[in-house]
Amino acid sequence: MSKMAWTGRGTPITPLVLVATVLACGHTGLASERMFSGETVGQQAFPPDPAYREMPWDGEITEDFLAEDMARAMAEYRGISLDGSTYSEDPLGPCDFLGKGVCCPPTWYTDHQVRVFTRGRPRRRELSSEYLPDVSAQLETPFAATRMSTKSITFEATPGYYMTIGRHLARDSENRDHFLEFTFWGFHAWDETRVVTGKRISPFFGVETGNLFSPFDRTVDILGTSVFGGFNFADTHLFNSRSHIHNWELNARIRPRIRKDRLVLHPSGRWRREKRPGPYYSFLYGLRAMRVGDSSQFSSRSRIIENGDVFDTFGDYHVWAGNSMVGLQIGGDLIYRYNKWSWGFRGKTAAMVNSADQVSLVRSTGFGIAPNFQTGDSRRALAAVIEFGATGKYMITPHFWLTGSYDLMWIAGLALGPNQMEFTPTPTGRVDTGATVFYHGLTAGFEWTF
């Protein structure tokens, strides 16, 4: 067979194959260009799965991408696991698996602490003086040196209990969290005593007495005092002061969300929701009630020897004062928060009505005019409380914190025991509410959130 017969009549088969191949490739390229053009891709995109709807992070991701819309969208999706947890068919809220931030407040929280408080002394008032015969002879006039006053007692630090229970209520349209808090602290009690002892003197011929004198009848010359024995010419003087304080509060707290939380990737490969470092603040308002009790006792013991006869005399002055206060208060705090610890300042002030009362009882024996009386009075007066403190806490777990603070407090408008003492045989008995007491001390304990 000839070469011409194999290829056909006058037309070689090789050129035909080449032409067919070129035409086929051209059609294929045009079809591919039409299929993968931008317009065609947009038209041929697969529709999203309706079970997952639109993905929340299809836009640009910024440092604030964990915003409210983001958190709300993440809560709607099933099986999202940013911290490496397994797939779940139940929807998860961002606070459940990302940790706790400022924008994820706890539902309940409670503080339990030990508060060690001390208190200031009442205003100065002389209680006991010692007659000095030698100095009196040099000065040619009776002279007595003060041995004891109401400021002679120093109140030691005493422990008490501090507790707060809080509940998150809601978030308002201004992106602020609202809480309800109940606070109690108290069981602080002070019991301090001071005793002074005098010397024996012979102010009169054939009479031997002590040389301690009280404020009773001090307008008369020491050697010619009309209150003989009982409180004057004593061998010992004793002053005892007792006090206690309790506090109750019911407050509403408002905490703005001034900073958005952030999503942090830890070296372990786990994501956590954390608050941004920086200052945070909150406000509170509510009701406050306080109970302050204060009592005083001034006692005298004397032994008088006259021509061999012995007479034992005594004098006791008891005062009980009580303060029941209730009123409105406002306050706030400024806290610098970091990842595991925080510190800051807090303060409160309250305007209160004080229902004060006092009972005074004097019993004494001795020569001359020995005072014996009982009086009582009650009245309402205005009082004020100012409280300020520095606080800090450290995180042990996301739900357990160690806390501590140093607090200062002033209470004005109180009735204190020493202020009710009237060293006269005929007292008025009116309650005095003009005292101001200063308290300060340390507080340490723990906070638990759940």
SULZI-V392391 format. One record per backbone hydrogen bond with DSSP energy under -0.5 kcal/mol. CO is the residue of the C=O (numbers start at 1). NH is the residue of the N-H. E is the energy in kcal/mol with one decimal. If there is no record, write none. Layout:
BEGIN
CO_NH_E + CO_NH_E
END
This chain:
BEGIN
2_6_-1.4 + 3_7_-1.3 + 4_8_-1.0 + 8_10_-0.8 + 10_12_-0.5 + 12_16_-0.8 + 13_17_-1.8 + 14_18_-2.0 + 15_19_-2.4 + 16_20_-2.4 + 17_21_-2.2 + 18_22_-2.3 + 19_23_-2.4 + 20_24_-2.2 + 21_25_-2.3 + 22_26_-2.3 + 23_27_-2.2 + 24_28_-2.1 + 25_29_-2.3 + 26_30_-2.2 + 27_31_-2.2 + 28_32_-2.3 + 29_33_-2.6 + 30_34_-2.3 + 31_35_-2.1 + 32_36_-2.3 + 34_37_-0.5 + 37_41_-2.8 + 38_42_-1.9 + 39_43_-1.4 + 40_44_-2.2 + 41_45_-0.8 + 49_52_-1.7 + 49_53_-1.1 + 55_58_-0.9 + 60_62_-0.6 + 62_65_-1.6 + 65_67_-1.3 + 67_71_-2.9 + 68_72_-2.6 + 69_73_-2.4 + 70_74_-2.7 + 71_75_-1.8 + 72_76_-0.8 + 73_76_-0.7 + 73_77_-0.8 + 74_77_-0.6 + 77_92_-0.8 + 81_84_-0.5 + 88_79_-0.6 + 90_79_-0.6 + 93_96_-1.3 + 93_97_-0.8 + 94_98_-1.4 + 98_273_-9.0 + 101_104_-1.4 + 107_168_-2.5 + 108_450_-2.6 + 109_166_-3.3 + 110_448_-2.6 + 111_164_-1.9 + 112_446_-2.1 + 113_115_-0.5 + 113_162_-2.4 + 114_116_-0.5 + 114_444_-2.0 + 115_117_-0.7 + 115_160_-1.8 + 116_442_-1.2 + 117_158_-3.1 + 118_440_-2.1 + 125_150_-2.0 + 128_147_-2.6 + 128_148_-1.9 + 129_131_-0.5 + 129_213_-3.0 + 130_145_-2.3 + 131_133_-0.6 + 132_136_-2.2 + 133_137_-2.3 + 134_138_-1.8 + 135_139_-2.4 + 136_140_-1.2 + 136_141_-1.4 + 143_132_-2.2 + 145_130_-3.2 + 148_127_-2.5 + 148_128_-2.3 + 149_152_-1.7 + 150_153_-0.6 + 153_155_-0.5 + 154_156_-0.5 + 158_117_-2.4 + 160_115_-1.4 + 161_186_-1.9 + 162_113_-2.8 + 163_184_-2.6 + 164_111_-2.6 + 165_182_-2.5 + 166_109_-1.9 + 167_180_-2.2 + 170_178_-2.6 + 172_175_-1.6 + 175_257_-1.6 + 176_172_-2.2 + 177_255_-2.6 + 178_169_-3.3 + 178_170_-0.9 + 179_253_-2.3 + 180_167_-2.1 + 181_251_-2.4 + 182_165_-2.4 + 183_249_-2.4 + 184_163_-2.6 + 185_247_-2.4 + 186_161_-2.1 + 187_189_-0.5 + 188_245_-1.5 + 190_243_-2.1 + 192_241_-2.7 + 194_239_-2.7 + 196_237_-2.2 + 199_211_-0.9 + 201_209_-2.7 + 204_207_-1.8 + 206_307_-1.8 + 207_204_-0.6 + 208_305_-2.4 + 209_201_-3.0 + 211_131_-2.9 + 212_233_-0.7 + 212_234_-2.4 + 213_129_-2.3 + 215_218_-1.3 + 217_220_-1.1 + 221_224_-0.8 + 222_225_-0.9 + 226_228_-1.2 + 226_369_-2.4 + 227_229_-0.5 + 228_367_-0.6 + 229_231_-1.2 + 229_232_-2.2 + 233_210_-1.3 + 234_212_-1.9 + 235_198_-3.1 + 236_301_-2.0 + 237_196_-2.4 + 238_299_-2.6 + 239_194_-2.5 + 240_297_-2.3 + 241_192_-2.4 + 242_295_-2.8 + 243_190_-3.0 + 244_293_-1.9 + 245_188_-1.2 + 246_291_-2.2 + 247_185_-1.8 + 248_289_-2.7 + 249_183_-2.3 + 250_287_-2.3 + 251_181_-3.0 + 252_285_-1.7 + 253_179_-2.6 + 254_283_-2.6 + 255_177_-2.5 + 256_258_-1.2 + 262_264_-0.6 + 262_274_-2.6 + 264_266_-0.7 + 264_272_-2.4 + 266_269_-2.7 + 270_266_-2.9 + 272_264_-3.0 + 272_274_-0.6 + 274_262_-2.9 + 278_337_-2.4 + 280_335_-3.1 + 282_333_-1.8 + 283_254_-3.0 + 284_331_-2.0 + 285_252_-3.0 + 286_329_-2.3 + 287_250_-2.2 + 288_327_-2.2 + 289_248_-2.9 + 290_325_-2.8 + 291_246_-1.8 + 292_323_-1.7 + 293_244_-2.1 + 294_321_-2.3 + 295_242_-2.6 + 296_319_-2.5 + 297_240_-2.6 + 297_299_-0.5 + 298_317_-2.3 + 299_238_-2.7 + 300_315_-1.9 + 301_235_-2.5 + 301_236_-1.7 + 302_313_-2.1 + 304_306_-0.5 + 304_311_-3.0 + 305_208_-2.6 + 306_309_-2.2 + 309_306_-2.8 + 311_304_-3.3 + 311_313_-0.6 + 313_302_-2.4 + 314_365_-2.5 + 315_300_-2.7 + 316_318_-0.5 + 316_363_-2.3 + 317_298_-2.5 + 318_361_-2.8 + 319_296_-2.2 + 320_359_-2.2 + 321_294_-2.7 + 322_357_-1.8 + 323_292_-2.2 + 323_325_-0.6 + 324_355_-2.7 + 325_290_-2.4 + 326_353_-2.6 + 327_288_-2.5 + 328_351_-2.0 + 329_286_-2.0 + 330_349_-2.3 + 331_284_-2.2 + 332_347_-2.4 + 333_282_-1.6 + 334_345_-2.3 + 335_280_-3.0 + 335_337_-0.8 + 336_343_-1.9 + 337_278_-1.9 + 340_395_-3.4 + 341_338_-2.1 + 342_393_-2.1 + 343_336_-3.8 + 344_391_-2.3 + 345_334_-2.7 + 346_389_-2.4 + 347_332_-2.2 + 348_387_-2.9 + 349_330_-2.1 + 350_352_-0.5 + 350_385_-2.1 + 351_328_-1.4 + 352_354_-0.5 + 352_383_-2.6 + 353_326_-1.5 + 353_355_-0.6 + 354_356_-1.0 + 354_381_-2.3 + 355_324_-1.4 + 356_379_-2.5 + 357_322_-2.4 + 358_377_-2.2 + 359_320_-2.6 + 360_375_-2.2 + 361_318_-3.0 + 362_373_-1.2 + 363_316_-3.0 + 367_228_-1.4 + 368_370_-0.8 + 369_371_-0.7 + 373_362_-3.1 + 375_360_-2.8 + 377_358_-2.6 + 379_356_-2.4 + 381_354_-3.7 + 383_352_-2.7 + 384_412_-2.5 + 385_350_-2.4 + 386_410_-2.7 + 387_348_-2.4 + 388_408_-3.3 + 389_346_-2.4 + 390_406_-2.4 + 391_344_-2.4 + 392_404_-2.2 + 393_342_-2.0 + 394_402_-3.0 + 397_400_-1.4 + 399_449_-2.0 + 400_396_-2.5 + 400_397_-1.9 + 401_447_-2.6 + 402_394_-2.6 + 403_445_-2.2 + 404_392_-2.4 + 405_443_-2.5 + 406_390_-2.2 + 407_441_-1.9 + 408_388_-2.7 + 409_439_-3.2 + 410_386_-2.3 + 411_437_-2.4 + 412_384_-1.9 + 414_416_-0.6 + 414_435_-2.1 + 416_420_-0.6 + 417_420_-1.7 + 418_421_-1.0 + 422_424_-2.0 + 423_217_-0.6 + 431_433_-0.6 + 435_413_-1.4 + 435_414_-2.4 + 437_411_-2.4 + 438_120_-2.6 + 439_409_-2.8 + 440_118_-2.4 + 441_407_-2.4 + 442_116_-3.1 + 443_405_-2.3 + 444_114_-2.9 + 445_403_-2.1 + 446_112_-2.2 + 447_401_-2.6 + 448_110_-2.2
END
